[in-house]
Amino acid sequence: MLSPELVKPHSNTALGCILVVEDETIIRNTIALALRDEGYEVITAEDGYSALGALENGDRVDLVVLDIMLPYINGLDFCRTIRHAGNSVPILMLSAKGSESDRIVGLEVGADDYLTKPFGMRELIARCRALMRRRIGYNQQTASSPVLKFGDLTMHLQECRVTVGDKEVSLSPKEFRLLELFMSHPRRVWSREQLLEKIWGTDFVGDSKTVDVHMRWLREKLETDPSDPKYLVTVRGFGYRLG
């Protein structure tokens, strides 16, 4: 097995730390250099094992830029592993596969955004900035409002934990943030476009079907009968609301 490659910069920065996981040396170094030029601290890893080691070693990571095709542990399995362990760090997934089904798979296993190769470095940096902004805003909100309740639903924001009655359910980061938005504004109707802007950001490249897919997954996890939801209700012609 290749020896792990964990390269840290000489000094820290207030903008945050990004873990770049890419097995192609030129691409990995180019991304790292561009992000460092923007003021970010950067850690790099050339395979999935090294990336897991970076997170398990307690390195402060605010964002992961993750290629799918990696040695030993691919990007999809990496996402599954850390999400199962409860790690909610934002993930920007990179892949040469750009079909709708490929993007849905990436988002389903826990990625927060998906960028198709080849890509422009300016677009990658813009997506990283958007994910970092949302993480900072989320951390500030969870510090001031640690618990949300609606009926049998309870969100423990600082612990990234959701329960329905006495049962704990496992949500992806996008599902968690969607539910948090609904529970912060009960009975408010949100259009698909508003949800895309709030959760995915104004620079998201995709369509409103993404919202419908995530709402279906949420219902399957939260509702006793997903076909007749009592929590996440469709308001025909407008969008969705809680309750």
C-alpha positions in Angstrom: 0.0 0.0 0.0 1.2 3.5 -0.7 2.4 5.4 2.3 -0.1 8.1 3.4 0.5 11.6 2.2 -0.5 14.3 4.6 0.9 17.7 3.7 0.2 20.7 6.0 1.0 24.3 5.3 3.6 26.2 7.4 1.1 28.4 9.1 -2.6 28.4 10.0 -5.2 30.7 8.6 -8.5 32.1 10.0 -10.4 31.1 6.8 -10.6 27.5 7.7 -8.9 24.1 6.9 -9.7 22.1 3.7 -8.8 18.5 3.2 -8.1 17.7 -0.5 -8.3 14.0 -1.4 -7.1 13.2 -4.9 -4.9 10.5 -6.2 -3.6 12.3 -9.3 -0.6 14.3 -8.1 -0.9 17.2 -10.5 -4.6 17.8 -9.8 -4.1 17.4 -6.1 -1.3 19.9 -6.0 -3.0 22.4 -8.3 -6.1 22.4 -6.1 -4.1 22.7 -3.0 -2.1 25.6 -4.3 -5.2 27.5 -5.5 -6.9 27.1 -2.2 -3.8 28.2 -0.2 -3.6 31.3 -2.5 -7.2 32.1 -1.4 -6.1 32.0 2.3 -7.1 28.5 3.3 -5.1 26.0 5.3 -4.9 22.8 3.2 -4.2 19.2 4.1 -3.8 16.8 1.2 -4.2 13.0 1.0 -3.7 10.7 -2.0 -6.1 7.9 -1.0 -9.1 7.1 1.2 -7.1 5.6 4.0 -4.9 8.6 4.4 -8.0 10.9 4.3 -9.7 8.9 7.1 -6.4 9.1 9.0 -6.5 12.9 8.8 -9.9 13.1 10.3 -9.3 10.4 13.0 -6.0 12.1 14.0 -8.0 15.1 15.2 -6.9 17.5 12.5 -9.3 20.4 12.3 -11.1 20.1 8.9 -13.9 22.4 7.9 -14.4 21.1 4.3 -13.4 18.0 2.3 -12.7 18.2 -1.5 -13.1 14.5 -2.4 -12.4 12.6 -5.7 -14.6 9.5 -6.2 -12.0 7.3 -7.9 -9.5 6.7 -5.1 -7.2 3.8 -4.2 -8.2 1.4 -1.3 -11.2 3.4 -0.2 -13.1 5.2 -2.9 -14.9 8.5 -2.4 -18.4 7.0 -2.0 -17.2 4.5 0.7 -15.3 7.4 2.4 -18.6 9.4 2.6 -20.5 6.4 3.9 -17.9 5.7 6.6 -17.6 9.2 8.0 -21.4 9.9 7.9 -22.0 6.6 9.7 -19.6 7.8 12.3 -21.5 11.0 12.8 -19.0 13.4 11.1 -21.0 16.2 9.4 -18.1 18.0 7.7 -19.2 19.4 4.3 -18.0 17.4 1.3 -17.5 18.7 -2.3 -17.3 15.5 -4.5 -15.3 15.5 -7.7 -15.9 13.0 -10.5 -15.6 12.5 -14.2 -19.1 11.0 -14.1 -21.6 13.8 -14.6 -25.0 12.1 -15.2 -28.0 12.9 -13.0 -27.9 9.4 -11.6 -24.2 9.7 -10.7 -24.8 13.1 -8.9 -27.8 11.6 -7.0 -25.7 8.7 -5.8 -23.0 11.1 -4.6 -25.5 13.3 -2.7 -27.3 10.2 -1.3 -24.1 8.9 0.4 -23.5 12.2 2.1 -21.8 14.7 -0.3 -23.0 18.3 0.0 -22.1 19.3 -3.5 -20.9 17.6 -6.7 -18.5 19.0 -9.3 -17.9 17.2 -12.7 -14.4 17.0 -14.2 -13.0 18.8 -16.0 -13.8 21.9 -14.0 -12.5 25.4 -13.8 -10.5 26.4 -10.7 -12.6 29.5 -10.2 -15.8 27.4 -10.0 -14.2 25.0 -7.5 -13.1 27.9 -5.3 -16.6 29.5 -5.5 -18.2 26.2 -4.4 -15.7 25.8 -1.5 -16.5 29.3 -0.4 -20.2 28.7 -0.4 -19.9 25.5 1.6 -17.6 27.2 4.1 -20.1 30.1 4.5 -23.0 27.7 5.2 -20.9 25.8 7.7 -20.0 29.0 9.6 -23.6 30.2 9.6 -24.8 26.7 10.7 -22.3 26.6 13.6 -23.4 30.1 14.8 -27.0 29.1 14.7 -26.6 25.8 16.6 -24.7 27.6 19.3 -27.6 29.9 20.0 -30.5 27.3 19.5 -29.3 23.9 20.5 -32.6 22.0 20.5 -35.7 22.3 18.2 -38.9 20.4 18.8 -42.1 19.8 16.7 -44.5 17.1 17.9 -42.5 13.9 18.3 -39.6 15.3 16.3 -36.6 16.6 18.3 -33.3 18.0 16.8 -30.2 18.3 19.0 -28.3 20.7 16.8 -25.0 20.7 18.5 -24.9 16.9 18.5 -26.3 16.6 14.9 -28.9 14.2 16.2 -32.5 13.7 15.4 -35.1 11.6 17.2 -38.7 10.6 16.4 -40.2 9.8 19.8 -37.7 7.5 21.4 -36.1 6.4 18.1 -33.0 8.0 16.8 -32.8 8.4 13.0 -29.7 9.0 10.9 -29.8 11.9 8.4 -27.3 13.1 5.8 -26.0 16.6 6.2 -28.4 17.9 3.5 -31.4 16.2 5.1 -30.4 17.5 8.5 -30.2 21.1 7.3 -33.5 20.8 5.4 -35.3 19.5 8.5 -33.7 22.2 10.6 -35.0 24.9 8.2 -38.5 23.4 8.4 -38.4 23.1 12.2 -37.1 26.6 12.6 -40.2 27.9 10.7 -43.1 25.5 11.4 -46.0 25.6 8.9 -44.2 28.1 6.6 -44.5 27.0 3.0 -41.1 26.8 1.2 -40.9 26.6 -2.6 -38.4 24.3 -4.2 -36.5 27.4 -5.5 -36.3 28.8 -1.9 -35.1 25.5 -0.5 -32.4 25.2 -3.2 -31.2 28.7 -2.4 -31.2 28.2 1.4 -29.7 24.7 1.5 -27.7 24.3 -1.7 -26.8 27.9 -2.3 -27.3 30.3 -5.1 -24.4 28.8 -7.1 -25.9 25.3 -7.1 -26.0 23.8 -10.6 -29.0 21.5 -10.9 -32.8 21.5 -10.9 -35.6 21.3 -8.4 -35.8 17.5 -8.7 -32.9 17.5 -6.2 -35.3 18.9 -3.5 -38.0 16.3 -4.3 -35.5 13.5 -3.9 -34.3 14.7 -0.5 -37.8 15.3 0.7 -38.7 11.7 -0.3 -35.7 10.4 1.7 -36.6 12.5 4.7 -40.2 11.2 4.7 -38.9 7.6 4.5 -36.9 8.2 7.6 -39.3 10.4 9.7 -42.9 9.4 8.7 -44.8 6.4 9.8 -46.5 6.4 6.4 -44.4 8.3 3.9 -47.2 8.2 1.3 -49.4 10.1 3.8 -47.0 12.3 5.7 -48.0 14.2 8.9 -44.8 16.2 9.3 -43.4 17.1 5.8 -46.5 18.0 3.8 -46.7 18.9 0.1 -48.6 22.1 -0.6 -49.6 21.5 -4.2 -48.5 24.2 -6.6 -46.4 25.9 -3.9 -43.9 23.6 -2.2 -43.5 22.0 1.2 -44.2 22.8 4.8 -43.8 21.3 8.3 -47.1 20.3 9.9 
